[in-house]
C-alpha cells in the first residue's frame, strides 16, 4: 500500500503555461539577439565568455544568448534541444527548476571563463549539456519510474552529445560542453533530496517513525481459530518438567561409602 498515494501521483502537476511559457521566452531572447546581431552587425560575440579577461567575465551572463551571426545552424541546432529539455525540467522538477537552470547557466560560464582556451565562447550548448546531465543523473538517483523514463528519453534523443565534450573540432567550445555536463551532474547529487521523490510504502514510513506494525494475520487467526483446518490450529502448549536421577553406579558407590 502506498503512503499518501494521491499526493505522490500529483507530484507532476505544473501549470502548462509554465512548462511551455519559459522555453518560449528563452527562445525569443535567443532569436532576438541573433536577428539583431545579424541585421545590425553588432558583433555580439564580444559579449561572450573570454577566459581570464575581466571584460570577458560578462559572458557568464550573456554567453548562452549569443550565437554566431555567420552560422545559421548554430542557433537552429540549439533551439529544439533547449526547448525540450527546459520544458522537461519545469514539468518534472518544478519546485527546483529555476534554481537548477540558473546554477547551470552561471557555473557553466564561470568554469569556462576560468579554464577554457583564450577565445570567445558563445552559445546555448553549454546550458543544454547541463540540462542533459541533470535530467539523466537525477532520474537515475531518485529510482522513480517516471523520472527514470525521462533519463532514458534524454539518452535516446541526446546521447550522441557525449562526443561534444572532447576536443574534436577547433571551432566548437568543448570546454563549455564539458563544464555544462559536469555542472548538471553535480547539481543532480546536490538536489537529490529535493523535488519529486520515489513514493514510500506504508511499512517504510512506519519503520522510519519507529512504529511496529500490527500483526493482522495473527489477530485474524486468533479470532477464527475454531474455523481453521486442524493442521493450522495452534497446538496446545506442552509443559515439560525435568528431574535429575542418579545413575545406578553412583547409587552403588554411595552405598559402599556408607558401609565403611
C-alpha positions as CSV (number, residue, x, y, z in Angstrom):
1,X,0.0,0.0,0.0
2,X,1.4,3.4,-0.9
3,X,1.6,6.1,1.7
4,X,-0.1,9.3,0.5
5,X,-0.7,7.8,-2.9
6,X,-2.8,10.6,-4.1
7,X,-0.2,13.2,-3.1
8,X,2.5,11.2,-4.9
9,X,0.5,10.9,-8.1
10,X,0.1,14.7,-8.1
11,X,3.8,15.4,-7.9
12,X,3.9,16.3,-11.6
13,X,1.2,18.9,-11.8
14,X,2.7,22.1,-13.1
15,X,0.9,24.9,-14.9
16,X,1.0,24.2,-18.6
17,X,1.8,27.9,-19.3
18,X,5.0,27.5,-17.2
19,X,6.0,24.3,-19.0
20,X,5.8,25.9,-22.4
21,X,6.0,29.6,-21.5
22,X,9.5,29.6,-20.1
23,X,11.1,27.8,-23.0
24,X,9.3,30.0,-25.5
25,X,10.5,33.1,-23.7
26,X,14.1,31.8,-23.7
27,X,13.9,31.1,-27.5
28,X,12.5,34.6,-28.1
29,X,15.5,36.1,-26.3
30,X,17.9,33.9,-28.3
31,X,16.4,34.7,-31.6
32,X,16.0,38.4,-30.9
33,X,19.7,38.6,-30.1
34,X,20.6,36.6,-33.2
35,X,18.5,38.7,-35.6
36,X,19.7,42.0,-34.1
37,X,23.3,40.8,-34.4
38,X,22.8,39.5,-37.9
39,X,20.9,42.6,-39.3
40,X,22.8,45.3,-37.5
41,X,26.2,43.8,-37.3
42,X,26.6,44.3,-33.6
43,X,29.4,41.8,-33.1
44,X,27.7,40.4,-30.0
45,X,30.3,37.6,-29.9
46,X,32.5,40.1,-27.9
47,X,29.9,39.7,-25.1
48,X,30.7,36.1,-24.9
49,X,33.0,34.4,-22.4
50,X,36.6,35.3,-22.9
51,X,38.6,33.3,-20.4
52,X,40.7,35.1,-17.8
53,X,39.8,38.5,-19.2
54,X,37.8,40.8,-16.9
55,X,35.7,42.1,-19.8
56,X,35.1,38.5,-20.8
57,X,33.5,37.8,-17.4
58,X,30.3,39.5,-18.5
59,X,29.9,36.5,-20.9
60,X,28.9,34.4,-17.9
61,X,25.6,36.1,-18.1
62,X,25.3,36.7,-21.9
63,X,27.1,33.7,-23.5
64,X,24.0,31.4,-23.8
65,X,22.0,34.1,-25.6
66,X,24.7,34.8,-28.3
67,X,25.2,32.7,-31.4
68,X,27.3,33.0,-34.5
69,X,25.9,35.6,-36.9
70,X,27.7,33.7,-39.8
71,X,26.4,30.3,-39.0
72,X,22.6,29.9,-39.0
73,X,22.8,26.3,-38.0
74,X,24.4,27.3,-34.7
75,X,21.3,28.8,-33.2
76,X,19.0,26.4,-35.1
77,X,20.7,23.3,-33.7
78,X,20.4,24.7,-30.1
79,X,16.8,25.8,-30.3
80,X,14.9,22.5,-30.3
81,X,17.1,20.8,-27.6
82,X,16.8,23.7,-25.1
83,X,13.1,23.9,-25.6
84,X,12.5,20.2,-24.9
85,X,15.0,20.0,-22.0
86,X,13.8,23.1,-20.3
87,X,10.2,22.1,-20.7
88,X,11.1,18.7,-19.2
89,X,12.9,20.3,-16.3
90,X,9.9,22.6,-15.5
91,X,7.4,19.7,-15.8
92,X,9.2,17.1,-13.7
93,X,11.2,19.3,-11.3
94,X,9.0,22.3,-11.0
95,X,10.0,23.3,-7.4
96,X,13.7,23.3,-8.1
97,X,13.7,24.1,-11.9
98,X,14.6,27.7,-11.6
99,X,17.5,27.1,-9.2
100,X,18.9,24.3,-11.3
101,X,18.6,26.2,-14.6
102,X,20.2,29.4,-13.1
103,X,23.1,27.5,-11.5
104,X,23.7,25.6,-14.7
105,X,23.8,28.9,-16.6
106,X,26.1,30.7,-14.2
107,X,28.6,27.9,-13.3
108,X,29.0,26.7,-16.9
109,X,30.0,30.2,-17.9
110,X,32.2,30.7,-14.8
111,X,34.1,27.4,-15.2
112,X,34.6,28.2,-18.9
113,X,36.0,31.6,-18.0
114,X,38.4,30.1,-15.5
115,X,39.8,27.2,-17.6
116,X,38.9,27.3,-21.3
117,X,41.0,28.4,-24.2
118,X,41.7,32.0,-24.9
119,X,38.9,32.6,-27.3
120,X,35.3,33.9,-27.3
121,X,32.9,31.2,-26.2
122,X,29.2,31.7,-27.2
123,X,26.0,29.7,-27.5
124,X,23.4,27.8,-25.5
125,X,25.1,24.4,-25.9
126,X,26.8,24.6,-22.5
127,X,23.4,25.0,-20.8
128,X,22.0,22.2,-22.9
129,X,24.7,19.8,-21.8
130,X,24.0,20.9,-18.2
131,X,20.3,20.1,-18.5
132,X,21.1,16.7,-20.1
133,X,23.5,15.9,-17.2
134,X,21.0,16.9,-14.6
135,X,17.9,15.2,-16.1
136,X,19.8,12.0,-16.8
137,X,21.6,11.6,-13.5
138,X,18.8,12.9,-11.3
139,X,16.3,10.4,-12.8
140,X,18.8,7.5,-12.1
141,X,19.4,8.7,-8.5
142,X,15.8,9.0,-7.5
143,X,14.9,5.5,-8.6
144,X,11.4,6.6,-9.6
145,X,9.9,5.2,-12.8
146,X,8.6,8.4,-14.3
147,X,12.0,10.1,-13.7
148,X,14.0,7.1,-14.9
149,X,11.9,7.3,-18.1
150,X,13.0,10.9,-18.5
151,X,16.6,9.7,-18.2
152,X,16.1,7.1,-21.0
153,X,14.3,9.7,-23.1
154,X,17.2,12.1,-22.7
155,X,19.7,9.4,-23.6
156,X,17.6,8.4,-26.6
157,X,17.4,11.9,-28.0
158,X,20.7,13.4,-27.0
159,X,23.0,10.5,-26.1
160,X,25.2,11.4,-29.1
161,X,26.0,14.7,-27.5
162,X,28.6,12.9,-25.4
163,X,31.1,13.4,-28.2
164,X,30.9,17.1,-27.8
165,X,32.9,17.1,-24.6
166,X,36.0,16.1,-26.5
167,X,38.3,18.5,-28.4
168,X,37.4,17.1,-31.8
169,X,36.5,20.4,-33.7
170,X,38.6,23.5,-33.3
171,X,35.6,25.9,-33.6
172,X,33.5,24.1,-31.0
173,X,33.7,25.1,-27.4
174,X,34.1,21.6,-26.0
175,X,35.1,23.1,-22.7
176,X,31.7,24.7,-22.3
177,X,30.1,21.4,-23.1
178,X,32.2,19.6,-20.6
179,X,31.7,22.1,-17.8
180,X,28.0,22.2,-18.5
181,X,27.6,18.4,-18.3
182,X,29.7,18.3,-15.1
183,X,27.7,21.1,-13.5
184,X,24.4,19.3,-14.3
185,X,25.6,16.0,-12.8
186,X,26.9,17.7,-9.6
187,X,23.6,19.5,-9.2
188,X,21.7,16.2,-9.6
189,X,23.5,15.0,-6.4
190,X,23.1,18.2,-4.5
191,X,19.3,18.4,-5.2
192,X,18.6,14.6,-5.0
193,X,16.6,15.1,-1.8
194,X,14.6,18.0,-3.3
195,X,11.8,17.8,-5.8
196,X,9.8,14.7,-6.7
197,X,10.8,11.5,-4.8
198,X,10.0,7.9,-5.2
199,X,6.8,7.1,-3.3
200,X,7.2,5.3,0.0
201,X,5.2,2.2,1.1
202,X,3.3,2.3,4.4
203,X,5.7,-0.2,6.0
204,X,8.7,2.0,5.1
205,X,7.1,5.1,6.7
206,X,6.2,3.0,9.8
207,X,9.8,1.8,10.1
208,X,11.2,5.4,9.8
209,X,8.8,6.5,12.5
210,X,9.6,3.6,14.8
211,X,6.1,2.2,14.7
212,X,5.7,-1.5,15.0
213,X,3.0,-2.7,12.5
214,X,0.2,-4.7,13.9
215,X,0.3,-8.4,13.1
216,X,-3.1,-8.6,11.5
217,X,-2.7,-12.2,10.3
218,X,-2.0,-13.5,13.9
219,X,-5.0,-11.5,15.1
220,X,-7.3,-12.9,12.5
221,X,-6.1,-16.5,13.3
222,X,-6.9,-15.9,16.9
223,X,-10.4,-14.8,16.2
224,X,-11.1,-17.6,13.8
225,X,-9.1,-20.4,15.4
226,X,-12.1,-22.8,15.6
227,X,-12.8,-22.5,11.9
228,X,-9.2,-23.2,10.8
229,X,-8.2,-26.6,9.4
230,X,-6.8,-28.9,12.1
231,X,-3.2,-28.7,10.8
232,X,-3.4,-24.9,11.0
233,X,-4.8,-24.7,14.5
234,X,-2.5,-23.7,17.2
235,X,-1.3,-26.7,19.2
236,X,-1.7,-26.5,23.0
237,X,1.4,-25.7,24.8
238,X,3.2,-28.7,26.3
239,X,4.9,-28.2,29.6
240,X,8.0,-30.4,30.2
241,X,9.5,-30.9,33.7
242,X,13.0,-32.2,34.1
243,X,14.1,-34.2,37.2
244,X,17.7,-35.3,38.0
245,X,18.1,-39.1,38.7
246,X,21.4,-40.6,39.9
247,X,22.8,-43.5,37.8
248,X,22.9,-47.0,39.4
249,X,26.7,-46.8,39.6
250,X,26.5,-43.7,41.6
251,X,24.0,-45.3,43.9
252,X,26.3,-48.3,44.5
253,X,29.2,-46.1,45.3
254,X,27.1,-44.2,47.8
255,X,26.1,-47.5,49.5
256,X,29.8,-48.7,49.7
257,X,30.8,-45.5,51.2
258,X,28.1,-45.8,53.8
259,X,29.2,-49.4,54.8
260,X,32.6,-48.1,55.5
